[in-house]
Amino acid sequence: MKRFVLALIALTALPVLAASETYMVEPGHSFARFGYSHLGYSTQISRFNKTSGTFSFDAEAGTGSVDITIDTTSVDTGSDIFNKHIQAEDFLATEKFPTANYKAAKVVFKEGKPVSIEGQLTLKGVTKPVTLTVTHFYCMPHPMLKKQACGADATAMVKRTDFNMGKSAPYVGDEVTLSIAVEALKQ
């Protein structure tokens, strides 16, 4: 009995280990957007209507991973004609590359919240390192679904020419601001 009590005391003295939590991206509230300079006249902002994936994190340990897939055939510029233009071979080449993917095994935390994500973006068959800056991160129980949910906004600057999409550069801006807004439910 004495050994049992000592073992119980030893177990309660151990620190509680937080486990990594996995979240599934909720596609109805998760979108990837992109913006670029159009001939210097204006900044054009478009989005992809279909984004899926997962992310996992352990805020206490300061670790995480991300796996996001963007359906490039769902590009939405606000114009059917321009959607087809962006999906053509000179830009996204969606017939051959219908998805883009962002995978990361390193999430940098500050004060228990992610501040950047270091990963690899695969777009049009080209993979390049891309660091996303997390501009917003928030978790709470979802008021309607009664499940833990998290949301985040993250941005990065990429160059079209790095992904074999340099048509009309530099007149149409080579630098593209990529913004990803996700809401996700704990699995």
NORBEL-V143342 format. One record per residue. N is the residue number from 1. RES is the residue in one letter. PHI is phi in whole degrees, 0 to 359 (999 if undefined). PSI is psi as a letter, one per 40 degrees, with the letter a starting at -180 (999 if undefined). NEAR is the number of other C-alpha atoms within 10 Angstrom. Layout:
{{N RES PHI PSI NEAR} {N RES PHI PSI NEAR}}
This chain:
{{1 M 999 d 6} {2 K 298 d 7} {3 R 297 d 8} {4 F 297 d 9} {5 V 296 d 10} {6 L 297 d 10} {7 A 295 d 12} {8 L 296 d 11} {9 I 297 d 11} {10 A 296 d 10} {11 L 295 d 11} {12 T 288 e 9} {13 A 277 e 9} {14 L 289 i 8} {15 P 294 i 7} {16 V 287 h 8} {17 L 266 h 9} {18 A 283 i 10} {19 A 256 i 12} {20 S 294 h 17} {21 E 249 h 13} {22 T 251 h 18} {23 Y 236 h 21} {24 M 261 h 20} {25 V 298 h 25} {26 E 267 h 18} {27 P 294 d 15} {28 G 287 e 12} {29 H 228 f 14} {30 S 228 h 22} {31 F 217 i 21} {32 A 259 h 24} {33 R 237 i 20} {34 F 217 i 21} {35 G 224 i 18} {36 Y 205 i 21} {37 S 283 h 18} {38 H 256 g 17} {39 L 59 e 13} {40 G 82 e 11} {41 Y 285 d 8} {42 S 203 i 10} {43 T 261 h 15} {44 Q 272 h 13} {45 I 237 h 17} {46 S 228 i 17} {47 R 214 i 19} {48 F 253 h 19} {49 N 277 e 19} {50 K 232 h 20} {51 T 229 h 25} {52 S 220 i 19} {53 G 141 a 20} {54 T 219 i 20} {55 F 216 i 22} {56 S 232 i 20} {57 F 203 i 21} {58 D 230 g 20} {59 A 299 d 20} {60 E 294 d 14} {61 A 276 e 13} {62 G 72 f 17} {63 T 232 i 17} {64 G 185 i 21} {65 S 212 i 19} {66 V 221 i 20} {67 D 216 h 18} {68 I 243 h 20} {69 T 243 h 19} {70 I 247 h 22} {71 D 280 h 18} {72 T 290 e 26} {73 T 286 e 21} {74 S 266 e 17} {75 V 304 h 24} {76 D 226 h 19} {77 T 264 e 19} {78 G 96 e 11} {79 S 220 h 9} {80 D 300 d 11} {81 I 296 d 9} {82 F 288 d 13} {83 N 303 d 16} {84 K 295 d 16} {85 H 298 d 15} {86 I 292 d 20} {87 Q 280 e 19} {88 A 290 i 14} {89 E 304 d 15} {90 D 293 d 13} {91 F 241 b 17} {92 L 282 d 26} {93 A 49 f 21} {94 T 293 d 20} {95 E 297 d 12} {96 K 270 d 11} {97 F 231 g 17} {98 P 285 e 16} {99 T 222 i 21} {100 A 241 i 21} {101 N 221 i 20} {102 Y 236 h 21} {103 K 236 h 21} {104 A 217 h 20} {105 A 248 e 15} {106 K 233 h 17} {107 V 241 h 24} {108 V 264 h 17} {109 F 250 i 20} {110 K 221 h 10} {111 E 54 f 9} {112 G 81 e 13} {113 K 235 i 18} {114 P 290 h 23} {115 V 243 d 17} {116 S 205 i 19} {117 I 228 h 24} {118 E 255 h 19} {119 G 212 a 21} {120 Q 237 h 18} {121 L 258 h 22} {122 T 250 h 19} {123 L 218 h 23} {124 K 55 f 21} {125 G 79 e 15} {126 V 249 h 12} {127 T 247 h 16} {128 K 223 i 14} {129 P 290 h 14} {130 V 220 h 19} {131 T 257 h 20} {132 L 270 h 22} {133 T 265 h 18} {134 V 276 h 22} {135 T 262 e 14} {136 H 203 h 13} {137 F 209 h 16} {138 Y 207 h 12} {139 C 233 i 14} {140 M 189 i 11} {141 P 296 h 13} {142 H 292 h 13} {143 P 295 d 9} {144 M 260 d 6} {145 L 272 e 9} {146 K 59 f 10} {147 K 231 i 13} {148 Q 295 h 15} {149 A 223 i 21} {150 C 227 i 20} {151 G 225 i 19} {152 A 207 i 17} {153 D 237 h 19} {154 A 218 i 20} {155 T 224 i 21} {156 A 204 i 17} {157 M 253 h 18} {158 V 234 i 19} {159 K 253 h 15} {160 R 301 d 20} {161 T 297 d 14} {162 D 293 d 14} {163 F 244 f 18} {164 N 57 f 16} {165 M 230 f 19} {166 G 271 e 16} {167 K 305 h 14} {168 S 70 e 12} {169 A 284 i 14} {170 P 268 e 14} {171 Y 299 d 11} {172 V 269 h 18} {173 G 311 h 20} {174 D 285 d 21} {175 E 280 h 17} {176 V 237 h 20} {177 T 273 h 17} {178 L 259 h 19} {179 S 234 h 21} {180 I 237 h 22} {181 A 246 h 19} {182 V 232 i 25} {183 E 235 h 21} {184 A 215 i 24} {185 L 250 h 21} {186 K 295 h 17} {187 Q 267 999 12}}
